[in-house]
Amino acid sequence: GKVEDNAAVRVWSEKVQQEKGNSLVEGYASELWDFTRISVTQDSLQELKEIWDQWDNEIKQLFYSNYGDLPYLLDVRVDKRLFRALAQYWNPPYGCFTFGKKRVDIFALSIYGLVIFPKALGHVDEAVTDLFDRLDKGVTPVPTILAETFRSLNACRRMGEGRFIGCAQLLLVWFYSYFWKVEKVSYRIFLEKYSPLKELVATPKRDDITEEKWMVILQNLQEDDVEWKAPWMVPDEILYRCGDFDWVPLLGIWGAVGYTPLLVLRQYRSRQFIPAT
């Protein structure tokens, strides 16, 4: 199902809760660690940056046309203190935060393996190669990226420690897009060469905030502190359930996870309600 009529979806959600009850059993108590020791160890991307810098504009444009704005991820600085603080607010039960063509192909595969799905440092996992091969067939990597991000955050939070196996750059891009008030730029999304990643890389950010200070900031977030809809998001229908599931299953390359878009309707500029759980 897709969110088209907010009121109708809310009625459906309440009806499902009456019929099926909460997804969390009565008496459920969170067993999450108070503090998660999460490692954001990254591959060295210097060689990829050097390869990119050596290419002329024609090859770069070929890459952009085939794979989009991936190279800008090489310039997204990973603020490890912010990332570790942000990870403390991930809620696994609900799956959200509470609060030359060949040369081009190999380079793109390297970004996918070393930046987006960095399971084994210094190596591109075979499962990543399989996903990459399917991109030519029109397969979008977005659900897979979401799935592995959620799965890794879930694992780290439940264990109280671990290395994040996902794209830290993209997660921080999401953070900066919603929690860093910026000048409204919604009209720019209609420009042919507009790139949210390029704009974010060029936007100055503070790098002198400690992990403890970040946690205080996140703990005390107010409604007005949040840019509920990223300026670059184009309004569209929202897939909120799939088949017999009252949520959306996301298939990763190493596993699957459930996702409930109804928890984050405000990100789509839709009226938020508390969905059935």
C-alpha positions in Angstrom: 0.0 0.0 0.0 1.0 3.6 -0.5 0.3 6.7 1.5 -2.1 8.8 -0.5 -4.8 9.7 2.0 -3.3 10.4 5.4 -6.6 10.0 7.2 -7.4 6.7 5.6 -4.0 5.3 6.4 -4.4 6.4 10.0 -7.8 4.6 10.2 -6.2 1.5 8.7 -3.3 1.6 11.2 -5.7 1.9 14.2 -7.8 -0.9 12.8 -4.8 -3.2 12.5 -3.7 -2.4 16.0 -7.1 -3.3 17.4 -7.1 -6.6 15.4 -3.5 -7.7 15.9 -2.3 -5.8 19.0 1.2 -4.3 19.4 4.2 -5.7 17.6 6.0 -5.5 20.9 4.7 -8.0 23.4 3.0 -6.8 26.6 5.6 -6.3 29.3 8.4 -5.9 26.8 11.5 -4.3 28.4 14.3 -2.8 26.4 17.5 -4.7 26.8 19.6 -2.2 25.0 22.9 -1.1 26.5 23.0 2.4 28.1 26.0 3.2 25.9 27.0 1.5 22.7 30.7 1.4 21.9 30.5 1.6 18.2 33.6 1.7 15.9 33.4 3.9 12.8 36.7 2.6 11.4 36.8 3.5 7.7 38.9 2.3 4.8 41.5 4.7 3.6 40.0 6.4 0.6 43.1 8.3 -0.5 43.7 6.0 -3.5 40.2 6.4 -4.7 40.5 10.2 -4.4 43.7 10.2 -6.4 42.2 8.1 -9.2 39.2 10.4 -9.4 41.5 13.5 -9.5 43.5 12.0 -12.4 40.4 11.6 -14.6 39.5 14.3 -17.1 36.0 15.9 -17.2 34.7 13.5 -20.0 35.3 10.4 -17.9 33.9 12.1 -14.8 30.7 13.0 -16.7 30.5 9.4 -17.9 30.7 8.2 -14.3 28.0 10.7 -13.2 25.6 9.7 -15.9 26.0 6.0 -15.0 26.3 6.1 -11.2 25.1 9.5 -10.0 26.9 11.5 -7.4 28.8 8.7 -5.6 32.2 10.5 -5.8 31.0 13.2 -3.5 30.9 10.6 -0.7 34.7 10.6 -0.9 34.6 14.1 0.4 32.0 13.7 3.2 34.1 13.9 6.3 32.9 11.4 8.9 32.6 13.1 12.3 33.2 10.1 14.5 32.1 11.9 17.6 28.8 12.8 16.1 28.3 9.4 14.6 28.9 7.6 17.9 26.6 10.0 19.7 23.9 9.5 17.0 24.1 5.7 17.3 23.1 5.9 20.9 19.6 7.0 19.9 18.9 4.2 17.4 15.9 2.1 18.5 16.1 -1.4 17.1 12.5 -2.6 18.0 11.1 0.3 16.0 13.8 0.7 13.4 14.3 4.4 13.7 16.0 7.1 15.7 13.9 8.0 18.6 14.4 11.3 19.0 36.4 4.1 -20.1 33.4 2.4 -19.0 35.4 -0.5 -17.5 37.6 1.9 -15.5 34.4 3.7 -14.4 32.7 0.4 -13.4 35.7 -0.7 -11.3 35.9 2.7 -9.6 32.1 2.6 -8.9 32.4 -0.9 -7.5 35.3 0.2 -5.3 33.1 3.0 -3.8 30.3 0.5 -3.2 32.6 -2.0 -1.5 34.8 0.3 0.5 32.5 3.2 1.3 28.8 2.1 1.2 29.2 -1.6 2.3 32.5 -1.8 4.1 32.1 -5.2 5.6 35.8 -6.3 5.3 38.2 -3.4 5.5 40.3 -3.3 2.4 38.2 -5.8 0.4 35.1 -5.7 -1.7 32.7 -8.5 -0.5 31.4 -10.9 -3.1 27.8 -10.0 -2.1 28.6 -6.4 -3.0 29.8 -7.5 -6.4 26.6 -9.4 -7.0 24.5 -6.3 -6.1 26.7 -4.1 -8.3 26.2 -6.5 -11.3 22.4 -6.0 -11.0 22.6 -2.2 -11.2 22.8 -2.4 -15.0 19.4 -4.2 -14.9 17.8 -1.2 -13.3 17.9 -2.5 -9.7 18.0 0.4 -7.2 20.5 0.0 -4.3 18.5 2.3 -2.0 16.5 -0.4 -0.1 19.7 -2.5 0.3 21.6 0.5 1.7 18.8 1.2 4.1 18.6 -2.5 5.1 22.3 -2.8 5.9 22.3 0.5 7.7 19.4 -0.6 10.0 20.9 -4.1 10.5 24.3 -2.8 11.6 22.8 -0.2 13.9 20.5 -2.9 15.4 23.4 -5.3 16.0 25.7 -2.6 17.6 22.9 -1.3 19.9 21.9 -4.8 21.0 25.4 -5.9 21.7 26.5 -2.6 23.2 29.5 -2.5 20.9 30.7 -3.4 17.4 31.9 -1.9 14.1 29.3 -0.1 12.0 29.1 -2.0 8.6 27.3 0.6 6.5 27.9 3.9 4.8 28.6 6.3 7.7 28.9 9.1 5.1 25.3 8.7 3.9 23.9 8.4 7.4 25.6 11.7 8.3 24.3 13.3 5.1 20.8 12.3 6.3 21.6 13.9 9.7 22.8 17.1 8.3 19.8 17.3 6.0 17.3 17.2 8.8 19.1 18.5 11.9 21.2 21.3 10.5 19.0 24.3 9.7 19.8 25.6 6.2 18.5 28.2 3.8 15.5 26.9 1.9 16.8 25.6 -1.5 13.8 23.5 -2.6 13.7 25.1 -6.0 17.2 23.9 -6.8 16.1 20.3 -7.0 14.6 21.1 -10.4 17.9 22.3 -11.8 19.5 19.8 -14.2 22.9 19.6 -12.4 21.7 20.0 -8.8 23.4 17.6 -6.5 22.5 17.4 -2.7 25.8 15.6 -2.0 27.8 18.3 -3.7 26.0 21.0 -1.8 26.4 19.3 1.5 30.1 18.7 1.0 30.5 22.5 0.3 28.6 23.5 3.4 30.8 24.4 6.4 30.3 22.3 9.5 31.6 22.5 13.0 34.2 19.9 14.0 34.9 21.0 17.5 31.9 19.4 19.3 32.7 16.5 21.6 30.8 13.2 21.6 29.4 14.1 25.1 28.2 17.5 23.8 26.6 15.9 20.8 24.7 13.6 23.1 23.4 16.5 25.1 22.3 18.3 21.9 20.5 15.2 20.6 19.0 14.5 24.0 17.5 18.0 24.1 16.3 18.3 20.5 13.2 20.4 20.1 10.6 20.2 17.3 11.8 23.6 15.9 15.4 22.2 15.7 14.4 19.7 13.0 14.1 20.4 9.3 11.3 17.8 9.0 11.5 17.6 5.2 14.9 17.8 3.5 15.0 20.6 1.0 16.0 18.3 -1.9 13.1 15.8 -1.4 10.5 15.6 -4.2 7.0 14.8 -2.9 5.9 11.3 -3.9 3.8 8.5 -2.7 5.0 6.6 0.4 5.1 2.8 0.4 3.9 2.0 4.0 3.1 -1.7 3.8 3.8 -4.6 1.5 1.7 -7.6 0.7 0.6 -9.4 3.9 3.1 -7.3 5.9 1.8 -4.3 7.8 5.3 -2.8 7.3 7.9 -2.8 4.5 10.5 -5.6 4.4 13.9 -4.4 3.3 16.3 -7.0 1.8 20.0 -6.3 2.3 22.9 -8.3 0.9 23.6 -10.0 4.2 20.1 -10.2 5.6 16.7 -8.5 5.9 15.0 -6.1 8.2 11.6 -4.6 8.7 10.9 -0.9 8.2 7.9 1.2 9.2 7.7 4.4 7.2 4.6 5.4 9.1 6.9 6.3 12.0 8.6 9.0 9.9 5.7 10.6 7.9 6.9 14.1 8.7 10.1 13.4 6.7 7.7 13.2 3.7 5.9 16.4 4.7 2.8 14.4 5.6 0.9 14.8 8.9 2.5 12.6 11.5 0.4 10.3 13.7 1.4 7.6 16.2 1.0 4.4 14.2 -0.2 1.1 15.5 2.8 -0.9 16.9 
